[in-house]
Amino acid sequence: MVIKNMNIFISYSRKNLKEMEAIVSDVEALGHHVWFDRELSGGQNWWERILDNIRTTDLVIFILSKDSLNSTACQYEYKYAGSLKKPIIPLQINKLGLTHCRVVNNLIILSLHKNR
């Protein structure tokens, strides 16, 4: 099965910038185009640009962390992508308690975190 190069939107908390950059590097190395807010510039309506990119993306990667679960912007991006029936892959990057799992109902979580 051949997977075409995809347009992928990354939803993340700025507190997880280091982890997000590593994920972006890996995904881009596979030949996919990744969009996240680095492509925003001054003078733009940044929120409308984010929503436009969610509308046109093939896939959303939601970087799942305590910080993203507490981010209003991340939660809105997740819900908006879901309302558009976009495929969403949550990537767990740190340990979460069961109380943090409300956002991932009916989705498989890929964990990049080592439980200790």
MDTraj code that builds the backbone (N, CA, C; nanometers):
import mdtraj as md
import numpy as np

residues = "MET VAL ILE LYS ASN MET ASN ILE PHE ILE SER TYR SER ARG LYS ASN LEU LYS GLU MET GLU ALA ILE VAL SER ASP VAL GLU ALA LEU GLY HIS HIS VAL TRP PHE ASP ARG GLU LEU SER GLY GLY GLN ASN TRP TRP GLU ARG ILE LEU ASP ASN ILE ARG THR THR ASP LEU VAL ILE PHE ILE LEU SER LYS ASP SER LEU ASN SER THR ALA CYS GLN TYR GLU TYR LYS TYR ALA GLY SER LEU LYS LYS PRO ILE ILE PRO LEU GLN ILE ASN LYS LEU GLY LEU THR HIS CYS ARG VAL VAL ASN ASN LEU ILE ILE LEU SER LEU HIS LYS ASN ARG".split()
xyz = np.array([
    [0.0842, -0.1182, 0.0000],
    [0.0000, 0.0000, 0.0000],
    [0.0888, 0.1246, 0.0000],
    [0.0646, 0.2138, -0.0929],
    [0.1415, 0.3373, -0.1026],
    [0.0606, 0.4502, -0.0404],
    [0.1245, 0.5233, 0.0495],
    [0.0589, 0.6381, 0.1118],
    [0.1098, 0.7629, 0.0426],
    [0.0186, 0.8434, -0.0100],
    [0.0581, 0.9666, -0.0781],
    [0.1129, 1.0664, 0.0225],
    [0.1898, 1.1591, -0.0285],
    [0.2354, 1.2672, 0.0578],
    [0.1139, 1.3448, 0.1047],
    [0.1057, 1.3659, 0.2332],
    [-0.0124, 1.4275, 0.2928],
    [0.0181, 1.5677, 0.3426],
    [-0.0874, 1.6476, 0.3523],
    [-0.0825, 1.7752, 0.4229],
    [-0.1286, 1.7466, 0.5647],
    [-0.0431, 1.7765, 0.6608],
    [-0.0700, 1.7417, 0.8001],
    [-0.0662, 1.8669, 0.8858],
    [-0.1695, 1.8848, 0.9673],
    [-0.1790, 1.9968, 1.0615],
    [-0.1370, 1.9465, 1.1988],
    [-0.0498, 2.0207, 1.2661],
    [-0.0054, 1.9843, 1.4008],
    [-0.0708, 2.0776, 1.5018],
    [-0.1431, 2.0204, 1.5958],
    [-0.2007, 2.0957, 1.7075],
    [-0.1167, 2.0648, 1.8307],
    [-0.0654, 2.1693, 1.8948],
    [0.0256, 2.1496, 2.0081],
    [0.0211, 2.2705, 2.1006],
    [0.0651, 2.2498, 2.2221],
    [0.0837, 2.3598, 2.3159],
    [0.2246, 2.4139, 2.2969],
    [0.2394, 2.5444, 2.3013],
    [0.3729, 2.6047, 2.2888],
    [0.4677, 2.5568, 2.3985],
    [0.4124, 2.5079, 2.5075],
    [0.4965, 2.4531, 2.6143],
    [0.5621, 2.3220, 2.5712],
    [0.5155, 2.2647, 2.4606],
    [0.5692, 2.1390, 2.4083],
    [0.6425, 2.1605, 2.2758],
    [0.7002, 2.2784, 2.2587],
    [0.7652, 2.3143, 2.1324],
    [0.8766, 2.2165, 2.0939],
    [0.9595, 2.1778, 2.1878],
    [1.0716, 2.0873, 2.1591],
    [1.0214, 1.9530, 2.1060],
    [0.9220, 1.8958, 2.1723],
    [0.8668, 1.7669, 2.1291],
    [0.7992, 1.7802, 1.9927],
    [0.7277, 1.8906, 1.9731],
    [0.6592, 1.9130, 1.8459],
    [0.7593, 1.9225, 1.7320],
    [0.8690, 1.9948, 1.7526],
    [0.9689, 2.0096, 1.6468],
    [1.0301, 1.8749, 1.6081],
    [1.0513, 1.7863, 1.7043],
    [1.1040, 1.6527, 1.6744],
    [1.0040, 1.5724, 1.5910],
    [0.8760, 1.5819, 1.6251],
    [0.7716, 1.5113, 1.5500],
    [0.7629, 1.5666, 1.4084],
    [0.7650, 1.6988, 1.3948],
    [0.7598, 1.7619, 1.2626],
    [0.8772, 1.7148, 1.1768],
    [0.9955, 1.7119, 1.2340],
    [1.1143, 1.6681, 1.1601],
    [1.0969, 1.5255, 1.1074],
    [1.0463, 1.4374, 1.1913],
    [1.0251, 1.2980, 1.1503],
    [0.9193, 1.2863, 1.0411],
    [0.8098, 1.3594, 1.0559],
    [0.7006, 1.3516, 0.9582],
    [0.7435, 1.4119, 0.8245],
    [0.8154, 1.5245, 0.8286],
    [0.8639, 1.5852, 0.7042],
    [0.9661, 1.4951, 0.6348],
    [1.0460, 1.4218, 0.7125],
    [1.1439, 1.3295, 0.6544],
    [1.0756, 1.2180, 0.5746],
    [0.9500, 1.1909, 0.6064],
    [0.8723, 1.0909, 0.5322],
    [0.8113, 1.1486, 0.4050],
    [0.8320, 1.2792, 0.3820],
    [0.7843, 1.3423, 0.2595],
    [0.6522, 1.4145, 0.2710],
    [0.5991, 1.4263, 0.3911],
    [0.4715, 1.4945, 0.4098],
    [0.4938, 1.6434, 0.4353],
    [0.3952, 1.7245, 0.3980],
    [0.3996, 1.8679, 0.4285],
    [0.3304, 1.8893, 0.5623],
    [0.4003, 1.9522, 0.6539],
    [0.3463, 1.9765, 0.7874],
    [0.3191, 2.1248, 0.8036],
    [0.1989, 2.1562, 0.8529],
    [0.1652, 2.2952, 0.8819],
    [0.1417, 2.3100, 1.0314],
    [0.2070, 2.4088, 1.0881],
    [0.1766, 2.4548, 1.2233],
    [0.2052, 2.6033, 1.2249],
    [0.1881, 2.6672, 1.3355],
    [0.1861, 2.8132, 1.3378],
    [0.3179, 2.8832, 1.3068],
    [0.4233, 2.8104, 1.2705],
    [0.5475, 2.8769, 1.2272],
    [0.5255, 2.9553, 1.0985],
    [0.4226, 2.9165, 1.0222],
    [0.3970, 2.9801, 0.8938],
    [0.3115, 3.1054, 0.9062],
    [0.2797, 3.1443, 1.0278],
    [0.2045, 3.2677, 1.0489],
    [0.3012, 3.3850, 1.0520],
    [0.2565, 3.4982, 0.9986],
    [0.3401, 3.6181, 1.0024],
    [0.2578, 3.7351, 1.0537],
    [0.3267, 3.8401, 1.0901],
    [0.2593, 3.9581, 1.1427],
    [0.1600, 4.0159, 1.0430],
    [0.0542, 4.0727, 1.0950],
    [-0.0469, 4.1352, 1.0104],
    [-0.1523, 4.0399, 0.9580],
    [-0.1369, 3.9112, 0.9859],
    [-0.2360, 3.8137, 0.9407],
    [-0.3420, 3.7932, 1.0479],
    [-0.4611, 3.7539, 1.0031],
    [-0.5628, 3.7075, 1.0964],
    [-0.5247, 3.5632, 1.1291],
    [-0.4457, 3.5462, 1.2355],
    [-0.3847, 3.4164, 1.2634],
    [-0.4874, 3.3082, 1.2918],
    [-0.5952, 3.3417, 1.3617],
    [-0.6921, 3.2367, 1.3943],
    [-0.7634, 3.1882, 1.2692],
    [-0.7978, 3.2792, 1.1784],
    [-0.8629, 3.2384, 1.0538],
    [-0.7675, 3.1540, 0.9698],
    [-0.6403, 3.1871, 0.9717],
    [-0.5404, 3.1087, 0.8979],
    [-0.5294, 2.9673, 0.9550],
    [-0.5333, 2.9547, 1.0866],
    [-0.5308, 2.8224, 1.1503],
    [-0.6525, 2.7409, 1.1072],
    [-0.7705, 2.8012, 1.1132],
    [-0.8929, 2.7300, 1.0740],
    [-0.8902, 2.6915, 0.9264],
    [-0.8385, 2.7804, 0.8399],
    [-0.8247, 2.7483, 0.6972],
    [-0.7378, 2.6246, 0.6776],
    [-0.6293, 2.6176, 0.7520],
    [-0.5387, 2.5034, 0.7373],
    [-0.5988, 2.3752, 0.7918],
    [-0.6791, 2.3838, 0.8947],
    [-0.7500, 2.2641, 0.9421],
    [-0.8484, 2.2177, 0.8349],
    [-0.9180, 2.3121, 0.7716],
    [-1.0155, 2.2759, 0.6680],
    [-0.9501, 2.2049, 0.5498],
    [-0.8275, 2.2438, 0.5149],
    [-0.7652, 2.1897, 0.3939],
    [-0.6668, 2.0764, 0.4203],
    [-0.6465, 2.0401, 0.5452],
    [-0.5497, 1.9351, 0.5768],
    [-0.6069, 1.7962, 0.5507],
    [-0.5174, 1.7019, 0.5283],
    [-0.5579, 1.5618, 0.5131],
    [-0.5685, 1.4915, 0.6477],
    [-0.4897, 1.5380, 0.7452],
    [-0.4764, 1.4690, 0.8726],
    [-0.4344, 1.5687, 0.9796],
    [-0.4847, 1.5492, 1.1013],
    [-0.4437, 1.6312, 1.2155],
    [-0.3675, 1.5423, 1.3130],
    [-0.2491, 1.5876, 1.3523],
    [-0.1770, 1.5238, 1.4622],
    [-0.1965, 1.6132, 1.5832],
    [-0.2597, 1.5577, 1.6864],
    [-0.2842, 1.6310, 1.8106],
    [-0.1791, 1.5853, 1.9106],
    [-0.0862, 1.6734, 1.9455],
    [0.0173, 1.6390, 2.0422],
    [-0.0463, 1.6435, 2.1800],
    [-0.0679, 1.5252, 2.2331],
    [-0.1453, 1.5069, 2.3554],
    [-0.0546, 1.5162, 2.4774],
    [-0.0793, 1.6184, 2.5568],
    [-0.0016, 1.6416, 2.6788],
    [-0.0921, 1.7115, 2.7789],
    [-0.0474, 1.7197, 2.9009],
    [-0.1235, 1.7955, 3.0004],
    [-0.1407, 1.9394, 2.9544],
    [-0.0370, 1.9937, 2.8912],
    [-0.0431, 2.1324, 2.8453],
    [-0.1439, 2.1508, 2.7319],
    [-0.1466, 2.0593, 2.6357],
    [-0.2422, 2.0744, 2.5254],
    [-0.3854, 2.0536, 2.5730],
    [-0.4031, 1.9673, 2.6726],
    [-0.5373, 1.9468, 2.7266],
    [-0.5862, 2.0676, 2.8053],
    [-0.4936, 2.1494, 2.8530],
    [-0.5304, 2.2709, 2.9260],
    [-0.5284, 2.3953, 2.8383],
    [-0.5012, 2.3792, 2.7102],
    [-0.4946, 2.4913, 2.6166],
    [-0.6286, 2.5100, 2.5464],
    [-0.6862, 2.6271, 2.5618],
    [-0.8131, 2.6573, 2.4943],
    [-0.7971, 2.6469, 2.3432],
    [-0.6875, 2.6984, 2.2897],
    [-0.6656, 2.6944, 2.1448],
    [-0.6546, 2.5505, 2.0950],
    [-0.5785, 2.4670, 2.1652],
    [-0.5648, 2.3261, 2.1244],
    [-0.6991, 2.2543, 2.1289],
    [-0.7742, 2.2784, 2.2325],
    [-0.9055, 2.2146, 2.2449],
    [-0.9971, 2.2576, 2.1314],
    [-0.9928, 2.3854, 2.0955],
    [-1.0774, 2.4340, 1.9866],
    [-1.0324, 2.3738, 1.8534],
    [-0.9020, 2.3666, 1.8295],
    [-0.8513, 2.3056, 1.7063],
    [-0.8969, 2.1602, 1.6964],
    [-0.8865, 2.0871, 1.8066],
    [-0.9271, 1.9467, 1.8100],
    [-1.0763, 1.9323, 1.7787],
    [-1.1573, 2.0119, 1.8457],
    [-1.3025, 2.0034, 1.8252],
    [-1.3410, 2.0458, 1.6840],
    [-1.2756, 2.1486, 1.6314],
    [-1.3062, 2.1952, 1.4966],
    [-1.2703, 2.0878, 1.3938],
    [-1.1523, 2.0278, 1.4082],
    [-1.1123, 1.9206, 1.3166],
    [-1.2108, 1.8038, 1.3245],
    [-1.2539, 1.7704, 1.4449],
    [-1.3519, 1.6637, 1.4622],
    [-1.4847, 1.6959, 1.3967],
    [-1.5269, 1.8212, 1.4066],
    [-1.6542, 1.8610, 1.3456],
    [-1.6485, 1.8516, 1.1935],
    [-1.5281, 1.8619, 1.1377],
    [-1.5091, 1.8489, 0.9927],
    [-1.4801, 1.7042, 0.9517],
    [-1.4833, 1.6136, 1.0504],
    [-1.4567, 1.4709, 1.0270],
    [-1.3152, 1.4469, 0.9736],
    [-1.2216, 1.5295, 1.0163],
    [-1.0818, 1.5106, 0.9774],
    [-1.0232, 1.3948, 1.0582],
    [-0.9407, 1.3117, 0.9970],
    [-0.8729, 1.2081, 1.0752],
    [-0.7793, 1.2754, 1.1760],
    [-0.7828, 1.2283, 1.2995],
    [-0.7010, 1.2859, 1.4059],
    [-0.6187, 1.1743, 1.4692],
    [-0.4876, 1.1974, 1.4781],
    [-0.3993, 1.1043, 1.5483],
    [-0.3478, 1.1754, 1.6726],
    [-0.3918, 1.1324, 1.7915],
    [-0.3347, 1.1899, 1.9134],
    [-0.2029, 1.1195, 1.9467],
    [-0.0963, 1.1971, 1.9627],
    [0.0336, 1.1433, 2.0025],
    [0.0614, 1.1869, 2.1449],
    [0.0603, 1.0917, 2.2355],
    [0.0817, 1.1217, 2.3777],
    [0.2306, 1.1387, 2.4035],
    [0.2699, 1.2546, 2.4589],
    [0.4123, 1.2805, 2.4816],
    [0.4507, 1.2833, 2.6286],
    [0.3537, 1.2792, 2.7180],
    [0.3874, 1.2686, 2.8602],
    [0.2786, 1.1907, 2.9325],
    [0.3075, 1.1543, 3.0545],
    [0.2148, 1.0714, 3.1318],
    [0.0874, 1.1494, 3.1623],
    [-0.0255, 1.0849, 3.1385],
    [-0.1555, 1.1466, 3.1644],
    [-0.2361, 1.0563, 3.2556],
    [-0.3108, 1.1166, 3.3457],
    [-0.4036, 1.0402, 3.4280],
    [-0.5331, 1.0181, 3.3522],
    [-0.6164, 0.9302, 3.4017],
    [-0.7447, 0.9037, 3.3362],
    [-0.8301, 1.0281, 3.3259],
    [-0.8153, 1.1208, 3.4177],
    [-0.8953, 1.2434, 3.4113],
    [-0.8591, 1.3276, 3.2904],
    [-0.7436, 1.3033, 3.2298],
    [-0.7007, 1.3805, 3.1141],
    [-0.7461, 1.3195, 2.9816],
    [-0.8206, 1.2118, 2.9846],
    [-0.8531, 1.1409, 2.8614],
    [-0.9868, 1.1796, 2.7999],
    [-1.0489, 1.2830, 2.8487],
    [-1.1792, 1.3221, 2.7947],
    [-1.1738, 1.3616, 2.6470],
    [-1.0621, 1.4126, 2.6015],
    [-1.0514, 1.4629, 2.4661],
    [-1.0360, 1.3527, 2.3620],
    [-1.0030, 1.2327, 2.4018],
    [-0.9673, 1.1293, 2.3060],
    [-1.0695, 1.0162, 2.2974],
    [-1.1917, 1.0432, 2.3292],
    [-1.2955, 0.9402, 2.3183],
    [-1.2976, 0.8825, 2.1778],
    [-1.3051, 0.7517, 2.1700],
    [-1.3161, 0.6778, 2.0442],
    [-1.1939, 0.6891, 1.9546],
    [-1.0808, 0.7315, 2.0066],
    [-0.9593, 0.7387, 1.9271],
    [-0.8511, 0.6525, 1.9904],
    [-0.7656, 0.5986, 1.9078],
    [-0.6500, 0.5240, 1.9556],
    [-0.5386, 0.6240, 1.9821],
    [-0.4757, 0.6133, 2.0982],
    [-0.3673, 0.7037, 2.1341],
    [-0.2345, 0.6343, 2.1054],
    [-0.1476, 0.7004, 2.0301],
    [-0.0124, 0.6510, 2.0096],
    [0.0754, 0.7190, 2.1127],
    [0.1330, 0.6414, 2.2009],
    [0.2123, 0.6998, 2.3089],
    [0.3593, 0.7075, 2.2711],
    [0.4172, 0.8254, 2.2869],
    [0.5604, 0.8450, 2.2699],
    [0.6265, 0.8630, 2.4055],
    [0.5509, 0.8346, 2.5103],
    [0.5966, 0.8539, 2.6476],
    [0.6263, 0.7188, 2.7097],
    [0.7377, 0.7097, 2.7805],
    [0.7700, 0.5867, 2.8531],
    [0.7116, 0.5971, 2.9926],
    [0.6217, 0.5042, 3.0268],
    [0.5666, 0.5022, 3.1628],
    [0.6745, 0.4548, 3.2583],
    [0.6848, 0.5238, 3.3687],
    [0.7876, 0.4880, 3.4674],
    [0.7231, 0.4494, 3.5957],
])
top = md.Topology()
chain = top.add_chain()
for i, resn in enumerate(residues, 1):
    res = top.add_residue(resn, chain, resSeq=i)
    for name in ("N", "CA", "C"):
        top.add_atom(name, md.element.get_by_symbol(name[0]), res)
traj = md.Trajectory(xyz[None], top)
